[in-house]
Amino acid sequence: MASLESRTFDSPDETRTPDKTTVELVKIEGTTVGRYTFQPGWRWSECIKPVAKTESCQVDHVGYVLEGRLAVRHDDGTEVEVGPGAVYHIHPGHDAWVVGDEQFVAIEFQGAAGYAK
């Protein structure tokens, strides 16, 4: 039998708020989808590292950028920047930071359940 489940971020199941960070989580059909909002000046190594307690981010991210820009530097030194409209896959082992004066907002389809926890 076909079914449909629909949720919005207007009433997330959980919200995490480390420094300069809002992670809103919606659980649907056994999956957790996250909306990440990072304020200008946000940097993983300053805002999330104290929560994650790892040297670099070890989450495997798959998401879509709604607004703002994010720079990512992998542990091997490679760097990439993503902006509005980008679909991204960021492998574990990285630092990241907001570029410029605009907040960064993304929807994550993989990695949200354990992020900033």
C-alpha positions as CSV (number, residue, x, y, z in Angstrom):
1,M,0.0,0.0,0.0
2,A,1.4,3.4,-0.9
3,S,1.7,6.0,1.8
4,L,3.0,9.6,2.1
5,E,4.6,11.2,5.1
6,S,5.2,14.9,5.0
7,R,7.0,17.1,7.6
8,T,8.4,20.6,7.8
9,F,11.2,22.3,9.6
10,D,8.5,24.5,11.3
11,S,8.4,21.9,14.1
12,P,11.6,19.9,14.0
13,D,12.0,16.7,16.2
14,E,15.2,18.1,17.6
15,T,17.2,21.3,17.5
16,R,21.0,21.6,18.3
17,T,22.5,25.0,19.0
18,P,26.3,25.0,19.4
19,D,28.1,28.4,19.0
20,K,26.9,30.2,15.8
21,T,25.1,27.0,14.8
22,T,21.5,25.9,14.5
23,V,20.8,22.3,13.4
24,E,17.1,21.4,13.0
25,L,16.3,17.7,12.6
26,V,13.2,16.1,11.1
27,K,12.8,12.4,11.2
28,I,10.8,10.9,8.4
29,E,10.4,7.2,7.3
30,G,13.5,6.1,9.3
31,T,15.7,8.9,7.9
32,T,16.9,12.1,9.5
33,V,17.0,15.2,7.4
34,G,18.7,18.3,8.8
35,R,18.6,22.0,8.1
36,Y,21.9,23.6,9.0
37,T,22.2,27.3,9.6
38,F,25.7,28.7,10.3
39,Q,26.2,32.3,11.2
40,P,29.0,34.5,9.7
41,G,32.2,33.7,11.6
42,W,31.2,30.1,12.0
43,R,34.1,27.6,11.7
44,W,33.8,23.9,12.5
45,S,37.1,23.8,14.4
46,E,35.9,26.5,16.7
47,C,32.2,25.9,17.0
48,I,31.6,22.2,16.6
49,K,35.0,20.6,17.5
50,P,34.4,21.1,21.3
51,V,31.1,19.2,20.9
52,A,32.4,16.5,18.5
53,K,35.7,16.0,20.4
54,T,37.5,15.0,17.2
55,E,40.4,16.7,15.4
56,S,38.4,17.2,12.3
57,C,34.8,16.6,11.3
58,Q,34.2,12.9,10.8
59,V,30.7,13.1,9.4
60,D,30.0,12.1,5.8
61,H,27.7,14.9,4.5
62,V,25.4,14.9,1.5
63,G,23.3,18.1,1.1
64,Y,22.0,21.0,-0.9
65,V,23.0,24.7,-0.3
66,L,20.1,27.1,0.0
67,E,22.0,30.3,0.8
68,G,25.5,31.5,1.7
69,R,28.9,30.0,1.0
70,L,30.9,27.4,2.8
71,A,34.6,26.6,2.3
72,V,35.8,23.1,3.2
73,R,39.4,22.0,3.7
74,H,40.0,18.2,3.9
75,D,42.7,16.7,6.1
76,D,44.8,16.0,2.9
77,G,44.8,19.8,2.2
78,T,42.4,19.9,-0.7
79,E,39.9,22.7,-0.6
80,V,36.5,23.4,-2.1
81,E,33.8,26.1,-1.8
82,V,30.1,25.5,-2.2
83,G,27.3,28.1,-2.7
84,P,23.6,28.4,-3.5
85,G,22.2,25.6,-5.7
86,A,25.2,23.3,-5.1
87,V,24.6,19.6,-4.2
88,Y,27.6,18.4,-2.3
89,H,29.2,15.3,-0.8
90,I,31.8,16.1,1.8
91,H,33.8,13.1,3.0
92,P,34.9,12.6,6.7
93,G,38.1,14.4,7.7
94,H,37.6,18.1,7.1
95,D,37.3,21.6,8.6
96,A,34.8,24.1,7.2
97,W,33.9,27.8,7.6
98,V,31.4,30.3,6.4
99,V,32.7,32.6,3.7
100,G,31.7,36.3,3.9
101,D,29.0,38.1,5.8
102,E,26.0,36.0,4.9
103,Q,24.7,33.0,6.9
104,F,25.1,29.6,5.3
105,V,21.9,27.4,5.1
106,A,21.8,23.9,3.8
107,I,19.6,20.8,3.8
108,E,21.5,17.6,4.6
109,F,20.2,14.2,3.6
110,Q,23.1,12.2,5.0
111,G,25.1,13.0,8.2
112,A,22.5,15.0,10.0
113,A,21.6,12.4,12.7
114,G,25.0,12.5,14.4
115,Y,26.1,16.1,13.6
116,A,26.9,18.5,16.5
117,K,26.1,15.8,19.0
